[in-house]
Amino acid sequence: MSPVERFPVARPSITELEERYVVDAIRSGWISSHGPYLRDFEERFAHRCAAGTAVSTGNGTVALHLVLAAAGIGPGDEVIVPALTYVATANAVAYCGARAVCVDVLPQSWCIDPAAVRAAIGPRTRAVIAVDLYGHPADYPALRDLCHRHGLLLVADAAESFGATLDGHPTGSLADVTTFSFFGNKVITSGEGGCVTTSDSALADRMRLLRNQGMDPHRRYYFPELGYNYRMTNLCAALLCAQLDRADEIIARRDRVIAGYEEQLADEPALTRQPVLPGVRRGPWMAAFLVGGEGDVAYRDALARALDRQGVESRPFFVPIPELPAHHDPAADCPVTTDLSRRGINLPTHAELGEAEVKTVVERVRAALAGIGC
Ligand SMILES: *Cc1c(COP(=O)(O)O)cnc(C)c1O
């Protein structure tokens, strides 16, 4: 018997174009944190995101920390975050010595609930980080209104939503400041990499200073304050310039994969697709479904095991932040997050999955569901 073809949950889309730009960067000698690809990438990325400027970073986690550090957030401060997100969102707050206050997400978007944010605002609140979970932008009009009324910084963690728009406006332009990740499983990638976009030039200047160890831009090797080495390399920027050249193609292919699953699995009563609100064009990060009905906790993991036996890798949704030891908060009341976290599953999503492969995955999903009696 031939071995069953395996489907990884994620895979980068790398072509000869990426190879050519990276080889060019290597041969130029600009392999560190200066070089023409870095300038080019920052300029083009800001333009694509309709933002004033872009500040590239080593990864998406330090992009978040850089924002909070530049905004002066520190011990005693609170930052409101959704309970359902990747750990980096809350970790960046903890790196500042501040407290991440977790609030629930909405069942209609899986993103932070503006009403829950309003209820969590207190005298120590300094900022809100909204997360565009699985590519779906949060409710920025409501959050902007709320944050501006209370004098809070609105940060968008758009690590998962490159390519998304809300009422025609791209992520990167929807909040005061937005962070991106270019980790290997993201929509566009440089292996490790990140970026911040903003139209606040004072905040951007401060981020550029802190990104470069806090060095005085007018006096070499004088460091007026504690900074970080959060720079991106020209090699990563070369990769990203090629990914930007191909971004529309990559997005279209990933869109087709997700649409393929959603159309072909629409008649599966055990699966519910990711909801998409009016006015939203989702970033095609990862196909996301809920398994079983509200409160069903047994089926998701059984489905994942059955899929794995059939050669289809999947991922469970994130564990709620308040359940993680570093951010443990037994008082957090986030029932929607708890339910989504237990029932959510991601299916293989990458640009190289063709129609036939999507069909094969769908057949295996159906077989796996039948096998577990769901
Ligand atoms: C991927 C991701 C990040 C950043 O991750 P890095 O691996 O540090 O680039 C941050 N937030 C969310 C929601 C993510 O999915």
Ligand as a Chemical Component Dictionary entry (heavy atoms), coordinates in Angstrom:
data_LIG
# 
_chem_comp.id                   LIG 
_chem_comp.type                 NON-POLYMER 
_chem_comp.pdbx_formal_charge   0 
_chem_comp.three_letter_code    LIG 
# 
loop_
_chem_comp_atom.comp_id 
_chem_comp_atom.atom_id 
_chem_comp_atom.alt_atom_id 
_chem_comp_atom.type_symbol 
_chem_comp_atom.charge 
_chem_comp_atom.model_Cartn_x 
_chem_comp_atom.model_Cartn_y 
_chem_comp_atom.model_Cartn_z 
_chem_comp_atom.pdbx_ordinal 
LIG C1 C1 C 0 1.607  34.999 14.935 1  
LIG C2 C2 C 0 1.006  35.949 15.913 2  
LIG C3 C3 C 0 1.761  36.926 16.605 3  
LIG C4 C4 C 0 3.253  37.138 16.473 4  
LIG O1 O1 O 0 3.993  36.025 16.356 5  
LIG P1 P1 P 0 5.545  35.947 16.037 6  
LIG O2 O2 O 0 5.758  34.484 15.947 7  
LIG O3 O3 O 0 6.273  36.575 17.171 8  
LIG O4 O4 O 0 5.832  36.657 14.742 9  
LIG C5 C5 C 0 1.089  37.798 17.443 10 
LIG N1 N1 N 0 -0.241 37.735 17.608 11 
LIG C6 C6 C 0 -1.003 36.846 16.966 12 
LIG C7 C7 C 0 -2.481 36.884 17.168 13 
LIG C8 C8 C 0 -0.410 35.891 16.118 14 
LIG O5 O5 O 0 -1.184 34.987 15.505 15 
# 
loop_
_chem_comp_bond.comp_id 
_chem_comp_bond.atom_id_1 
_chem_comp_bond.atom_id_2 
_chem_comp_bond.value_order 
_chem_comp_bond.pdbx_ordinal 
LIG C1 C2 SING 1  
LIG C2 C3 SING 2  
LIG C2 C8 DOUB 3  
LIG C3 C4 SING 4  
LIG C3 C5 DOUB 5  
LIG C4 O1 SING 6  
LIG O1 P1 SING 7  
LIG P1 O2 DOUB 8  
LIG P1 O3 SING 9  
LIG P1 O4 SING 10 
LIG C5 N1 SING 11 
LIG N1 C6 DOUB 12 
LIG C6 C7 SING 13 
LIG C6 C8 SING 14 
LIG C8 O5 SING 15 
# 
